[in-house]
Amino acid sequence: MNLLFLDTETGGLDPLKYSILSVGLAIISTNSKSNDGNIDIVDRLEIPVKEPDICVHESALKVNRIDMSYHNKIAKSPEVAVKEIIDFISRNNNIYSDKNKIILFGHNVYFDVNFIIRLFNLTSYKYSDYFSHRVVDTSSILRFLYLNKTFDHDISNLDAALDYYNINEYPRHTSLQDAILTAKLFKRLLMI
């Protein structure tokens, strides 16, 4: 079975106000028998996005380190970006789904989903035609495990979870890299 991990980089925290700047998608296979936390990446995609009216907050750019002048030269329109997402999932037709709609995996994934919905709303495509309303969120899994006393402290923040599991790959805060790191974290959580 293959799972689709999602991460986004954005211009701020509010999808009703701020722009989506990039989308990272990583498909991993769960068929690997490896117990070392490594993952088999089936396919990956990172798309820089340029909305018609870009709204960013300086603090968001400090976190994701996106150079807006360079970004604006390489980024794709929402219509092109969504078409690339649809083509990506179409060529990977064995992704875990619910009634033929893909279930997205991620860390604090509802944040990313809300920005993906924003992106789809800027196009002629409908998010709900492709993606399930169901998601799997590693942050919620970690919070549950903390409340269940599996961990002696809360590591539901992605940085804390990656540190705890010694997943120290950089650079962080690119949409594709964070999607891959979340997939690695998920694989480690499956070994609990």
C-alpha positions as CSV (number, residue, x, y, z in Angstrom):
1,M,0.0,0.0,0.0
2,N,1.2,3.5,-0.7
3,L,0.5,6.6,1.4
4,L,0.5,10.2,0.3
5,F,2.2,12.7,2.7
6,L,1.6,16.4,2.3
7,D,3.3,19.6,3.5
8,T,2.9,23.2,2.5
9,E,4.9,26.4,3.0
10,T,2.7,29.4,3.3
11,G,2.8,33.2,3.7
12,G,1.2,33.0,7.1
13,L,-1.1,30.9,9.4
14,D,-4.5,31.9,8.1
15,P,-5.6,30.3,4.8
16,L,-8.4,32.9,4.5
17,K,-5.7,35.6,4.3
18,Y,-2.3,34.3,3.4
19,S,-1.0,32.7,0.3
20,I,0.2,29.2,-0.3
21,L,3.8,29.3,-1.5
22,S,4.7,25.7,-2.1
23,V,3.3,22.2,-2.0
24,G,5.3,19.1,-1.2
25,L,4.0,15.6,-1.9
26,A,5.7,12.3,-1.0
27,I,4.3,8.9,-1.7
28,I,5.8,6.1,0.4
29,S,5.3,2.4,0.3
30,T,4.3,0.5,3.5
31,N,5.6,-2.7,2.0
32,S,9.1,-2.3,3.2
33,K,10.1,-4.7,5.9
34,S,12.9,-2.4,7.2
35,N,12.8,-1.7,10.9
36,D,15.4,1.0,10.8
37,G,12.9,3.8,10.2
38,N,13.9,4.2,6.5
39,I,11.2,4.6,4.0
40,D,10.7,3.6,0.4
41,I,9.8,6.8,-1.5
42,V,7.7,5.8,-4.5
43,D,7.4,9.3,-6.0
44,R,7.8,12.9,-4.9
45,L,6.8,16.3,-6.1
46,E,7.4,19.9,-5.0
47,I,5.5,22.8,-6.6
48,P,6.2,26.5,-6.0
49,V,2.9,28.4,-6.2
50,K,2.3,32.0,-7.2
51,E,-1.1,33.2,-6.4
52,P,-2.5,36.1,-8.4
53,D,-2.4,38.4,-5.3
54,I,0.3,37.2,-3.0
55,C,-0.1,37.9,0.7
56,V,2.8,37.0,3.0
57,H,3.8,37.9,6.6
58,E,7.5,38.5,7.2
59,S,7.6,36.1,10.1
60,A,6.5,33.2,7.8
61,L,9.3,34.0,5.4
62,K,11.8,33.9,8.2
63,V,10.6,30.3,9.0
64,N,10.4,28.9,5.5
65,R,13.3,31.0,4.1
66,I,11.6,31.6,0.8
67,D,13.2,34.4,-1.3
68,M,10.1,36.0,-2.8
69,S,11.9,37.5,-5.8
70,Y,13.3,34.2,-6.8
71,H,10.1,32.4,-5.9
72,N,8.1,34.7,-8.2
73,K,10.4,33.8,-11.1
74,I,9.9,30.0,-10.8
75,A,6.5,29.6,-9.2
76,K,3.5,28.3,-11.1
77,S,0.0,29.6,-11.3
78,P,-2.7,27.9,-9.1
79,E,-4.2,26.3,-12.2
80,V,-0.9,24.8,-13.3
81,A,0.0,23.7,-9.8
82,V,-3.3,21.9,-9.2
83,K,-3.0,20.3,-12.6
84,E,0.4,19.0,-11.6
85,I,-1.0,17.6,-8.4
86,I,-3.8,15.8,-10.2
87,D,-1.3,14.4,-12.8
88,F,0.9,13.3,-9.9
89,I,-1.9,11.4,-8.1
90,S,-3.2,10.0,-11.4
91,R,0.2,8.4,-12.3
92,N,0.3,6.9,-8.8
93,N,-3.1,5.1,-8.8
94,N,-2.4,2.8,-5.8
95,I,-2.5,5.4,-3.1
96,Y,-4.5,4.6,0.1
97,S,-8.0,5.9,-0.4
98,D,-11.5,6.0,1.1
99,K,-14.1,5.4,-1.6
100,N,-11.5,6.3,-4.3
101,K,-10.7,9.6,-2.6
102,I,-7.1,9.9,-1.4
103,I,-6.5,10.1,2.4
104,L,-3.8,12.6,3.1
105,F,-1.1,12.1,5.8
106,G,0.9,14.8,7.4
107,H,1.9,16.6,10.6
108,N,-0.8,19.1,11.7
109,V,-2.2,18.1,8.4
110,Y,-5.4,20.1,8.7
111,F,-3.3,23.3,8.4
112,D,-1.9,22.0,5.1
113,V,-5.3,20.7,3.9
114,N,-6.9,24.2,4.4
115,F,-4.2,25.7,2.3
116,I,-4.6,23.1,-0.4
117,I,-8.3,23.7,-0.4
118,R,-7.5,27.4,-0.8
119,L,-5.3,26.5,-3.8
120,F,-8.0,24.4,-5.4
121,N,-10.5,27.2,-4.9
122,L,-8.3,29.5,-7.0
123,T,-8.9,27.0,-9.9
124,S,-11.6,25.3,-11.8
125,Y,-10.9,22.0,-9.9
126,K,-12.6,20.8,-6.8
127,Y,-10.6,19.5,-3.9
128,S,-13.4,17.1,-2.9
129,D,-13.3,15.4,-6.3
130,Y,-9.8,14.0,-5.4
131,F,-9.3,13.9,-1.7
132,S,-11.2,12.4,1.2
133,H,-12.4,14.4,4.2
134,R,-10.4,11.9,6.3
135,V,-6.8,12.5,7.1
136,V,-4.1,10.9,9.3
137,D,-2.2,13.4,11.5
138,T,1.1,12.4,13.1
139,S,0.7,15.3,15.6
140,S,-2.6,13.8,16.8
141,I,-1.1,10.4,17.0
142,L,1.8,11.7,19.2
143,R,-0.6,13.7,21.4
144,F,-2.7,10.5,21.9
145,L,0.4,8.5,22.8
146,Y,1.4,11.2,25.3
147,L,-2.0,11.1,26.9
148,N,-1.8,7.3,26.9
149,K,1.5,7.7,28.9
150,T,3.6,6.1,26.1
151,F,5.8,9.2,26.3
152,D,6.7,11.1,29.5
153,H,6.5,14.5,27.7
154,D,4.5,15.9,24.8
155,I,6.4,15.6,21.6
156,S,3.5,16.5,19.2
157,N,5.5,19.4,17.8
158,L,7.3,18.2,14.6
159,D,10.7,19.5,15.7
160,A,10.4,17.8,19.1
161,A,9.2,14.5,17.5
162,L,12.1,14.5,15.0
163,D,14.6,15.2,17.8
164,Y,13.1,12.4,19.9
165,Y,13.4,9.9,17.1
166,N,16.8,11.3,16.0
167,I,15.5,12.1,12.5
168,N,18.0,14.9,11.8
169,E,17.9,15.6,8.1
170,Y,18.1,19.1,6.8
171,P,17.1,21.5,5.4
172,R,13.8,21.8,7.3
173,H,10.9,23.9,6.3
174,T,10.7,23.1,2.6
175,S,7.4,21.5,1.7
176,L,8.9,18.4,0.2
177,Q,11.5,17.8,2.9
178,D,9.0,18.2,5.6
179,A,6.6,15.8,3.9
180,I,9.4,13.2,3.7
181,L,10.4,13.8,7.3
182,T,6.8,13.3,8.4
183,A,6.7,10.1,6.5
184,K,9.8,8.9,8.3
185,L,8.3,9.9,11.6
186,F,5.1,8.0,10.7
187,K,7.2,4.9,9.9
188,R,8.8,5.1,13.3
189,L,5.4,5.5,15.0
190,L,4.3,2.3,13.3
191,M,7.1,0.5,15.1
192,I,5.8,1.4,18.6
